[in-house]
Amino acid sequence: MKYAIFGDIHANLEALEAVMLDAAANDCTDFVCVGDIVGYAANPSECLKLVRDLGCPVVKGNHDEEAALNTPLEGLNPLAKHALEWTRKSLSAEEREWLSGLKLVRQVRDFTIVHATLDTPGNWGYVTNKFDAMASFSYQFTPVCFYGHTHTPRIYMKHLGVEAVEGYETNILLGRKYFINVGSTGQPRDGDWRASYAIYDVENQHVEIRRLEYDIAITQQKILDAGLPEMLANRLAVGK
Ligand code: ZN
C-alpha cells in the first residue's frame, strides 16, 4: 500500500494534475492532503473538486481557513491578502462551507497529518528548524506525521535528540519518530520550482519526497488572466 501525501496546492491545477499522474504511475492507491488547497493561483474550485473527488483525508490550512471566513483579512502579506480576496469571491458558498468544516489535525491509519504544527495547530506557526520540530514532536503520538505550510520539503527525526535528515527520503525505523514536510505542490519556496509531494510506502516503511515538472506557463497565464498580481505568476518560476 502506498499513500500519496500532498499539500500547499494553492489553486495550481497543473501542478496538482502532475502529482496525480505521478502518484498513479508509482502505484499509489490512497491519497492524503495536508491543506492549503486554495489561495494564490487561479483554479481554487477546480483543485477543490479534484481533492474532494478523491474522497481522501484532508486537514485545514491557513488559506483554507481564511478563504472560508468573512472577517477582514489581517496579518497577511499583501500578495496573500489580494489572492484571498479574489479566492473568497470565486468560491461558492458551499465550497467555503466545506473548507470551514475541515479539521486541524487527523490520524490516518498509523500516522498523523497537520498543516502547520502539532503543538498549536490553529496558530499557524512555521516549523523551520529542529527546535520548532521538537515542540511538535511533544504532541506527536504516532511514529510518523506529515505536514506542510513552509513550502519547503524536510524530514525531521526524533531518536535520542531531534535532527534534520539529509536529503528527501528515509526509512521509517522502529523506536523513532518522523515529522515530515511534504513540500508544496503548487508554490514551492525552496528554490526548486517543481511540484513537490511525498510517497509513503507502508509495506517497506519508506518515505520519498518527489519533485515533478509541469507546464508552468499555463498556470502563470491563468494567474495573469484572472487579474491576480503578476508577482504570483513570476515567483512560481523561481520556486520562491
Ligand atoms: Zn501554503
py3Dmol code that shows the C-alpha trace and the ligand (Angstrom):
import py3Dmol

protein = """\
ATOM      1  CA  MET A   1       0.000   0.000   0.000  1.00  0.00           C
ATOM      2  CA  LYS A   2       1.312   3.409  -0.982  1.00  0.00           C
ATOM      3  CA  TYR A   3      -0.009   6.820   0.052  1.00  0.00           C
ATOM      4  CA  ALA A   4       0.485   9.982  -2.000  1.00  0.00           C
ATOM      5  CA  ILE A   5       0.655  12.843   0.503  1.00  0.00           C
ATOM      6  CA  PHE A   6       0.429  16.353  -0.874  1.00  0.00           C
ATOM      7  CA  GLY A   7      -0.446  19.889   0.202  1.00  0.00           C
ATOM      8  CA  ASP A   8       0.001  23.621  -0.349  1.00  0.00           C
ATOM      9  CA  ILE A   9      -1.587  23.237  -3.757  1.00  0.00           C
ATOM     10  CA  HIS A  10      -2.715  26.856  -3.678  1.00  0.00           C
ATOM     11  CA  ALA A  11      -5.137  26.589  -6.600  1.00  0.00           C
ATOM     12  CA  ASN A  12      -2.426  25.437  -9.041  1.00  0.00           C
ATOM     13  CA  LEU A  13      -4.301  22.836 -11.096  1.00  0.00           C
ATOM     14  CA  GLU A  14      -1.450  21.962 -13.482  1.00  0.00           C
ATOM     15  CA  ALA A  15       0.869  21.114 -10.573  1.00  0.00           C
ATOM     16  CA  LEU A  16      -1.856  19.070  -8.851  1.00  0.00           C
ATOM     17  CA  GLU A  17      -2.563  17.110 -12.034  1.00  0.00           C
ATOM     18  CA  ALA A  18       1.160  16.361 -12.392  1.00  0.00           C
ATOM     19  CA  VAL A  19       1.157  14.945  -8.852  1.00  0.00           C
ATOM     20  CA  MET A  20      -1.914  12.807  -9.593  1.00  0.00           C
ATOM     21  CA  LEU A  21      -0.299  11.345 -12.729  1.00  0.00           C
ATOM     22  CA  ASP A  22       2.991  10.609 -10.976  1.00  0.00           C
ATOM     23  CA  ALA A  23       1.203   9.061  -7.990  1.00  0.00           C
ATOM     24  CA  ALA A  24      -0.750   6.748 -10.316  1.00  0.00           C
ATOM     25  CA  ALA A  25       2.420   5.823 -12.225  1.00  0.00           C
ATOM     26  CA  ASN A  26       4.015   4.896  -8.885  1.00  0.00           C
ATOM     27  CA  ASP A  27       1.096   2.676  -7.811  1.00  0.00           C
ATOM     28  CA  CYS A  28      -0.246   4.946  -5.067  1.00  0.00           C
ATOM     29  CA  THR A  29      -3.689   3.717  -4.052  1.00  0.00           C
ATOM     30  CA  ASP A  30      -4.500   6.220  -1.321  1.00  0.00           C
ATOM     31  CA  PHE A  31      -4.270   9.995  -1.055  1.00  0.00           C
ATOM     32  CA  VAL A  32      -3.893  12.420   1.828  1.00  0.00           C
ATOM     33  CA  CYS A  33      -3.949  16.231   1.729  1.00  0.00           C
ATOM     34  CA  VAL A  34      -2.184  18.385   4.339  1.00  0.00           C
ATOM     35  CA  GLY A  35      -4.096  21.563   3.500  1.00  0.00           C
ATOM     36  CA  ASP A  36      -3.962  24.892   1.692  1.00  0.00           C
ATOM     37  CA  ILE A  37      -5.872  23.715  -1.354  1.00  0.00           C
ATOM     38  CA  VAL A  38      -6.727  27.314  -2.286  1.00  0.00           C
ATOM     39  CA  GLY A  39      -5.092  30.765  -2.303  1.00  0.00           C
ATOM     40  CA  TYR A  40      -2.550  32.376  -4.714  1.00  0.00           C
ATOM     41  CA  ALA A  41      -3.291  30.793  -8.120  1.00  0.00           C
ATOM     42  CA  ALA A  42      -6.365  30.853 -10.349  1.00  0.00           C
ATOM     43  CA  ASN A  43      -8.068  27.438 -10.037  1.00  0.00           C
ATOM     44  CA  PRO A  44      -9.362  27.142  -6.453  1.00  0.00           C
ATOM     45  CA  SER A  45     -12.679  25.479  -7.392  1.00  0.00           C
ATOM     46  CA  GLU A  46     -11.054  23.053  -9.819  1.00  0.00           C
ATOM     47  CA  CYS A  47      -8.429  21.999  -7.244  1.00  0.00           C
ATOM     48  CA  LEU A  48     -11.080  21.704  -4.561  1.00  0.00           C
ATOM     49  CA  LYS A  49     -13.198  19.466  -6.789  1.00  0.00           C
ATOM     50  CA  LEU A  50     -10.252  17.229  -7.635  1.00  0.00           C
ATOM     51  CA  VAL A  51      -9.314  16.781  -3.971  1.00  0.00           C
ATOM     52  CA  ARG A  52     -12.932  16.218  -2.895  1.00  0.00           C
ATOM     53  CA  ASP A  53     -13.428  13.642  -5.657  1.00  0.00           C
ATOM     54  CA  LEU A  54     -10.500  11.661  -4.229  1.00  0.00           C
ATOM     55  CA  GLY A  55     -12.530  11.277  -1.028  1.00  0.00           C
ATOM     56  CA  CYS A  56      -9.292  11.415   0.908  1.00  0.00           C
ATOM     57  CA  PRO A  57      -8.447  12.710   4.404  1.00  0.00           C
ATOM     58  CA  VAL A  58      -7.756  16.469   4.358  1.00  0.00           C
ATOM     59  CA  VAL A  59      -6.682  18.869   7.104  1.00  0.00           C
ATOM     60  CA  LYS A  60      -7.281  22.615   7.061  1.00  0.00           C
ATOM     61  CA  GLY A  61      -4.584  25.088   6.054  1.00  0.00           C
ATOM     62  CA  ASN A  62      -4.465  28.775   6.961  1.00  0.00           C
ATOM     63  CA  HIS A  63      -5.508  29.803   3.429  1.00  0.00           C
ATOM     64  CA  ASP A  64      -8.402  27.334   3.531  1.00  0.00           C
ATOM     65  CA  GLU A  65      -9.483  28.899   6.812  1.00  0.00           C
ATOM     66  CA  GLU A  66      -9.159  32.495   5.569  1.00  0.00           C
ATOM     67  CA  ALA A  67     -10.957  31.687   2.315  1.00  0.00           C
ATOM     68  CA  ALA A  68     -13.900  30.320   4.308  1.00  0.00           C
ATOM     69  CA  LEU A  69     -14.221  33.307   6.672  1.00  0.00           C
ATOM     70  CA  ASN A  70     -15.968  36.619   6.102  1.00  0.00           C
ATOM     71  CA  THR A  71     -13.887  38.562   8.612  1.00  0.00           C
ATOM     72  CA  PRO A  72     -11.419  41.225   7.369  1.00  0.00           C
ATOM     73  CA  LEU A  73      -8.112  39.826   6.139  1.00  0.00           C
ATOM     74  CA  GLU A  74      -5.447  40.885   8.602  1.00  0.00           C
ATOM     75  CA  GLY A  75      -1.885  39.864   9.395  1.00  0.00           C
ATOM     76  CA  LEU A  76      -1.223  38.569   5.880  1.00  0.00           C
ATOM     77  CA  ASN A  77       1.323  39.708   3.345  1.00  0.00           C
ATOM     78  CA  PRO A  78      -0.228  41.899   0.585  1.00  0.00           C
ATOM     79  CA  LEU A  79       0.077  39.168  -2.046  1.00  0.00           C
ATOM     80  CA  ALA A  80      -1.716  36.602   0.101  1.00  0.00           C
ATOM     81  CA  LYS A  81      -4.367  39.194   1.009  1.00  0.00           C
ATOM     82  CA  HIS A  82      -5.082  40.123  -2.606  1.00  0.00           C
ATOM     83  CA  ALA A  83      -5.238  36.456  -3.608  1.00  0.00           C
ATOM     84  CA  LEU A  84      -7.547  35.542  -0.718  1.00  0.00           C
ATOM     85  CA  GLU A  85      -9.962  38.366  -1.515  1.00  0.00           C
ATOM     86  CA  TRP A  86     -10.092  37.047  -5.083  1.00  0.00           C
ATOM     87  CA  THR A  87     -10.453  33.445  -3.837  1.00  0.00           C
ATOM     88  CA  ARG A  88     -13.351  34.313  -1.498  1.00  0.00           C
ATOM     89  CA  LYS A  89     -15.249  35.785  -4.443  1.00  0.00           C
ATOM     90  CA  SER A  90     -14.509  32.922  -6.796  1.00  0.00           C
ATOM     91  CA  LEU A  91     -15.543  30.059  -4.442  1.00  0.00           C
ATOM     92  CA  SER A  92     -19.198  29.123  -3.953  1.00  0.00           C
ATOM     93  CA  ALA A  93     -20.848  29.326  -0.525  1.00  0.00           C
ATOM     94  CA  GLU A  94     -20.951  25.513  -0.469  1.00  0.00           C
ATOM     95  CA  GLU A  95     -17.222  25.248  -1.221  1.00  0.00           C
ATOM     96  CA  ARG A  96     -16.369  27.722   1.530  1.00  0.00           C
ATOM     97  CA  GLU A  97     -18.588  25.801   3.938  1.00  0.00           C
ATOM     98  CA  TRP A  98     -16.737  22.585   3.108  1.00  0.00           C
ATOM     99  CA  LEU A  99     -13.367  24.249   3.745  1.00  0.00           C
ATOM    100  CA  SER A 100     -14.600  25.657   7.021  1.00  0.00           C
ATOM    101  CA  GLY A 101     -15.563  22.167   8.229  1.00  0.00           C
ATOM    102  CA  LEU A 102     -12.064  20.722   7.850  1.00  0.00           C
ATOM    103  CA  LYS A 103     -10.243  19.573  10.988  1.00  0.00           C
ATOM    104  CA  LEU A 104      -6.810  20.884  12.003  1.00  0.00           C
ATOM    105  CA  VAL A 105      -5.278  17.508  12.904  1.00  0.00           C
ATOM    106  CA  ARG A 106      -6.232  13.989  11.822  1.00  0.00           C
ATOM    107  CA  GLN A 107      -4.943  10.497  12.299  1.00  0.00           C
ATOM    108  CA  VAL A 108      -4.880   8.354   9.167  1.00  0.00           C
ATOM    109  CA  ARG A 109      -4.157   4.672   9.749  1.00  0.00           C
ATOM    110  CA  ASP A 110      -0.955   4.790  11.849  1.00  0.00           C
ATOM    111  CA  PHE A 111       0.170   8.322  11.006  1.00  0.00           C
ATOM    112  CA  THR A 112      -0.910  11.893  11.737  1.00  0.00           C
ATOM    113  CA  ILE A 113      -1.464  14.861   9.420  1.00  0.00           C
ATOM    114  CA  VAL A 114      -1.449  18.589  10.224  1.00  0.00           C
ATOM    115  CA  HIS A 115      -0.877  21.713   8.143  1.00  0.00           C
ATOM    116  CA  ALA A 116       1.466  23.772  10.334  1.00  0.00           C
ATOM    117  CA  THR A 117       2.463  22.459  13.798  1.00  0.00           C
ATOM    118  CA  LEU A 118       1.191  19.830  16.237  1.00  0.00           C
ATOM    119  CA  ASP A 119       1.758  21.910  19.390  1.00  0.00           C
ATOM    120  CA  THR A 120      -0.528  24.803  18.373  1.00  0.00           C
ATOM    121  CA  PRO A 121      -2.068  23.823  15.018  1.00  0.00           C
ATOM    122  CA  GLY A 122      -4.509  26.761  14.842  1.00  0.00           C
ATOM    123  CA  ASN A 123      -1.799  29.388  15.359  1.00  0.00           C
ATOM    124  CA  TRP A 124      -0.165  28.632  12.002  1.00  0.00           C
ATOM    125  CA  GLY A 125       3.412  28.778  13.240  1.00  0.00           C
ATOM    126  CA  TYR A 126       6.232  27.644  10.969  1.00  0.00           C
ATOM    127  CA  VAL A 127       8.487  24.645  11.614  1.00  0.00           C
ATOM    128  CA  THR A 128      11.758  25.752  10.047  1.00  0.00           C
ATOM    129  CA  ASN A 129      14.373  24.198  12.359  1.00  0.00           C
ATOM    130  CA  LYS A 130      14.847  21.309  14.779  1.00  0.00           C
ATOM    131  CA  PHE A 131      13.753  23.383  17.779  1.00  0.00           C
ATOM    132  CA  ASP A 132      10.379  24.079  16.162  1.00  0.00           C
ATOM    133  CA  ALA A 133      10.199  20.373  15.296  1.00  0.00           C
ATOM    134  CA  MET A 134      10.875  19.432  18.956  1.00  0.00           C
ATOM    135  CA  ALA A 135       7.739  21.308  20.039  1.00  0.00           C
ATOM    136  CA  SER A 136       5.629  19.355  17.548  1.00  0.00           C
ATOM    137  CA  PHE A 137       7.217  16.021  18.493  1.00  0.00           C
ATOM    138  CA  SER A 138       5.964  16.562  22.079  1.00  0.00           C
ATOM    139  CA  TYR A 139       2.420  16.311  20.694  1.00  0.00           C
ATOM    140  CA  GLN A 140       3.068  13.541  18.158  1.00  0.00           C
ATOM    141  CA  PHE A 141       1.666  10.180  19.288  1.00  0.00           C
ATOM    142  CA  THR A 142       2.252   8.233  16.066  1.00  0.00           C
ATOM    143  CA  PRO A 143       5.632   7.253  14.592  1.00  0.00           C
ATOM    144  CA  VAL A 144       5.089   9.491  11.545  1.00  0.00           C
ATOM    145  CA  CYS A 145       3.420  12.864  10.999  1.00  0.00           C
ATOM    146  CA  PHE A 146       3.186  14.685   7.666  1.00  0.00           C
ATOM    147  CA  TYR A 147       2.837  18.462   7.466  1.00  0.00           C
ATOM    148  CA  GLY A 148       3.339  21.453   5.124  1.00  0.00           C
ATOM    149  CA  HIS A 149       2.925  25.234   5.469  1.00  0.00           C
ATOM    150  CA  THR A 150       6.587  26.286   4.940  1.00  0.00           C
ATOM    151  CA  HIS A 151       6.507  25.122   1.285  1.00  0.00           C
ATOM    152  CA  THR A 152       9.911  23.525   1.866  1.00  0.00           C
ATOM    153  CA  PRO A 153      10.287  19.733   1.955  1.00  0.00           C
ATOM    154  CA  ARG A 154      12.183  18.487   5.006  1.00  0.00           C
ATOM    155  CA  ILE A 155      12.458  15.396   7.186  1.00  0.00           C
ATOM    156  CA  TYR A 156      12.969  15.669  10.954  1.00  0.00           C
ATOM    157  CA  MET A 157      13.727  12.574  13.033  1.00  0.00           C
ATOM    158  CA  LYS A 158      13.496  12.133  16.798  1.00  0.00           C
ATOM    159  CA  HIS A 159      15.676   9.447  18.309  1.00  0.00           C
ATOM    160  CA  LEU A 160      17.867  10.428  21.244  1.00  0.00           C
ATOM    161  CA  GLY A 161      17.570  14.016  20.113  1.00  0.00           C
ATOM    162  CA  VAL A 162      15.912  15.737  17.159  1.00  0.00           C
ATOM    163  CA  GLU A 163      17.764  16.153  13.893  1.00  0.00           C
ATOM    164  CA  ALA A 164      17.049  17.133  10.288  1.00  0.00           C
ATOM    165  CA  VAL A 165      17.659  14.166   7.986  1.00  0.00           C
ATOM    166  CA  GLU A 166      19.830  14.874   4.931  1.00  0.00           C
ATOM    167  CA  GLY A 167      18.045  14.509   1.628  1.00  0.00           C
ATOM    168  CA  TYR A 168      14.499  13.699   0.618  1.00  0.00           C
ATOM    169  CA  GLU A 169      13.907  10.089   1.553  1.00  0.00           C
ATOM    170  CA  THR A 170      14.080   7.974   4.661  1.00  0.00           C
ATOM    171  CA  ASN A 171      13.306   4.558   6.043  1.00  0.00           C
ATOM    172  CA  ILE A 172      10.913   4.624   8.993  1.00  0.00           C
ATOM    173  CA  LEU A 173      12.818   2.860  11.763  1.00  0.00           C
ATOM    174  CA  LEU A 174      11.237   1.350  14.866  1.00  0.00           C
ATOM    175  CA  GLY A 175      11.550   3.378  18.048  1.00  0.00           C
ATOM    176  CA  ARG A 176      11.957   6.684  16.215  1.00  0.00           C
ATOM    177  CA  LYS A 177       9.560   9.430  15.240  1.00  0.00           C
ATOM    178  CA  TYR A 178       9.422  11.333  11.969  1.00  0.00           C
ATOM    179  CA  PHE A 179       7.947  14.787  11.265  1.00  0.00           C
ATOM    180  CA  ILE A 180       7.949  15.143   7.506  1.00  0.00           C
ATOM    181  CA  ASN A 181       7.223  18.247   5.433  1.00  0.00           C
ATOM    182  CA  VAL A 182       5.975  17.049   2.053  1.00  0.00           C
ATOM    183  CA  GLY A 183       6.810  20.385   0.372  1.00  0.00           C
ATOM    184  CA  SER A 184       4.394  22.410  -1.740  1.00  0.00           C
ATOM    185  CA  THR A 185       2.619  21.076  -4.798  1.00  0.00           C
ATOM    186  CA  GLY A 186       1.596  24.445  -6.198  1.00  0.00           C
ATOM    187  CA  GLN A 187       4.058  27.050  -4.911  1.00  0.00           C
ATOM    188  CA  PRO A 188       7.422  25.675  -3.709  1.00  0.00           C
ATOM    189  CA  ARG A 189       9.705  28.113  -1.864  1.00  0.00           C
ATOM    190  CA  ASP A 190      12.954  26.175  -1.624  1.00  0.00           C
ATOM    191  CA  GLY A 191      14.368  27.498  -4.894  1.00  0.00           C
ATOM    192  CA  ASP A 192      13.151  24.482  -6.887  1.00  0.00           C
ATOM    193  CA  TRP A 193      10.063  25.353  -8.960  1.00  0.00           C
ATOM    194  CA  ARG A 194       8.929  21.747  -9.456  1.00  0.00           C
ATOM    195  CA  ALA A 195       5.799  20.418  -7.730  1.00  0.00           C
ATOM    196  CA  SER A 196       6.505  18.519  -4.513  1.00  0.00           C
ATOM    197  CA  TYR A 197       4.733  15.647  -2.748  1.00  0.00           C
ATOM    198  CA  ALA A 198       5.613  12.509  -0.775  1.00  0.00           C
ATOM    199  CA  ILE A 199       5.029   8.807  -1.260  1.00  0.00           C
ATOM    200  CA  TYR A 200       4.682   6.731   1.913  1.00  0.00           C
ATOM    201  CA  ASP A 201       5.255   3.054   1.143  1.00  0.00           C
ATOM    202  CA  VAL A 202       3.644   1.309   4.106  1.00  0.00           C
ATOM    203  CA  GLU A 203       4.920  -2.249   3.434  1.00  0.00           C
ATOM    204  CA  ASN A 204       8.509  -1.120   3.061  1.00  0.00           C
ATOM    205  CA  GLN A 205       8.260   1.613   5.722  1.00  0.00           C
ATOM    206  CA  HIS A 206       9.826   4.138   3.400  1.00  0.00           C
ATOM    207  CA  VAL A 207       9.064   7.784   2.582  1.00  0.00           C
ATOM    208  CA  GLU A 208      10.264   9.556  -0.535  1.00  0.00           C
ATOM    209  CA  ILE A 209       9.684  13.207  -1.450  1.00  0.00           C
ATOM    210  CA  ARG A 210       9.356  13.623  -5.201  1.00  0.00           C
ATOM    211  CA  ARG A 211       9.638  16.688  -7.486  1.00  0.00           C
ATOM    212  CA  LEU A 212       7.810  16.988 -10.779  1.00  0.00           C
ATOM    213  CA  GLU A 213       7.962  19.306 -13.748  1.00  0.00           C
ATOM    214  CA  TYR A 214       4.676  20.633 -15.124  1.00  0.00           C
ATOM    215  CA  ASP A 215       3.576  23.224 -17.678  1.00  0.00           C
ATOM    216  CA  ILE A 216       4.163  26.297 -15.549  1.00  0.00           C
ATOM    217  CA  ALA A 217       3.395  28.729 -18.423  1.00  0.00           C
ATOM    218  CA  ILE A 218      -0.264  27.676 -18.375  1.00  0.00           C
ATOM    219  CA  THR A 219      -0.561  28.318 -14.616  1.00  0.00           C
ATOM    220  CA  GLN A 220       1.184  31.694 -14.970  1.00  0.00           C
ATOM    221  CA  GLN A 221      -1.096  32.784 -17.810  1.00  0.00           C
ATOM    222  CA  LYS A 222      -4.199  31.833 -15.803  1.00  0.00           C
ATOM    223  CA  ILE A 223      -2.951  33.945 -12.877  1.00  0.00           C
ATOM    224  CA  LEU A 224      -2.490  36.951 -15.164  1.00  0.00           C
ATOM    225  CA  ASP A 225      -5.826  36.398 -16.936  1.00  0.00           C
ATOM    226  CA  ALA A 226      -7.580  36.320 -13.548  1.00  0.00           C
ATOM    227  CA  GLY A 227      -6.164  39.744 -12.714  1.00  0.00           C
ATOM    228  CA  LEU A 228      -4.123  38.359  -9.818  1.00  0.00           C
ATOM    229  CA  PRO A 229      -0.764  40.064  -9.039  1.00  0.00           C
ATOM    230  CA  GLU A 230       1.946  39.414 -11.653  1.00  0.00           C
ATOM    231  CA  MET A 231       4.355  38.605  -8.818  1.00  0.00           C
ATOM    232  CA  LEU A 232       2.313  35.472  -8.078  1.00  0.00           C
ATOM    233  CA  ALA A 233       2.992  34.240 -11.612  1.00  0.00           C
ATOM    234  CA  ASN A 234       6.665  35.223 -11.555  1.00  0.00           C
ATOM    235  CA  ARG A 235       7.509  33.585  -8.243  1.00  0.00           C
ATOM    236  CA  LEU A 236       6.370  30.154  -9.500  1.00  0.00           C
ATOM    237  CA  ALA A 237       9.249  30.082 -11.978  1.00  0.00           C
ATOM    238  CA  VAL A 238      11.906  30.621  -9.307  1.00  0.00           C
ATOM    239  CA  GLY A 239      10.352  28.495  -6.572  1.00  0.00           C
ATOM    240  CA  LYS A 240      10.282  31.340  -4.033  1.00  0.00           C
TER     241      LYS A 240
END
"""
ligand_1 = """\
1
ZN
Zn 0.613 27.315 1.990
"""
view = py3Dmol.view(width=600, height=400)
view.addModel(protein, "pdb")
view.setStyle({"model": 0}, {"cartoon": {"style": "trace"}})
view.addModel(ligand_1, "xyz")
view.setStyle({"model": 1}, {"stick": {}})
view.zoomTo()
view.show()
